[in-house]
Amino acid sequence: MLHELLREYSKDEKEYKSYVQSLKNSALTAFYTPELVVTAMQESLQLPGIRPGRFLDPSAGTGMFISGLKDVPEVHCFEKDKLTGKILSLIHISEPTRRVVI
């Protein structure tokens, strides 16, 4: 089913193969941070006196860390898996008052 969807929504065979290879490459190295850890980090950035102007997430996945950081005006995210990066970019499209660079 995943392959069918990837084929259907890829612009050509090259893009389809690129998504499949990217998924294979990240399958053994993907790490998912427990929500409890994410929440604790987000809360620590909300403490009085702490006002980050920028936030970097070098392995963003679908943006779990940045989803709770609405007050940070500039966010930079990177994701090496192409399909996950595409999902990330669709979920976190930049707003006029906030810059999300993916």
Secondary structure, DSSP 8 states (H G I E B T S, - for coil): -HHHHHHHHSSSHHHHHHHHHHHHHHHTT-----HHHHHHHHHHTTSTT---SEEEETT-TTTTTGGG-TT-SEEEE--SSHHHHHHHHHHT--BTTBEEE-
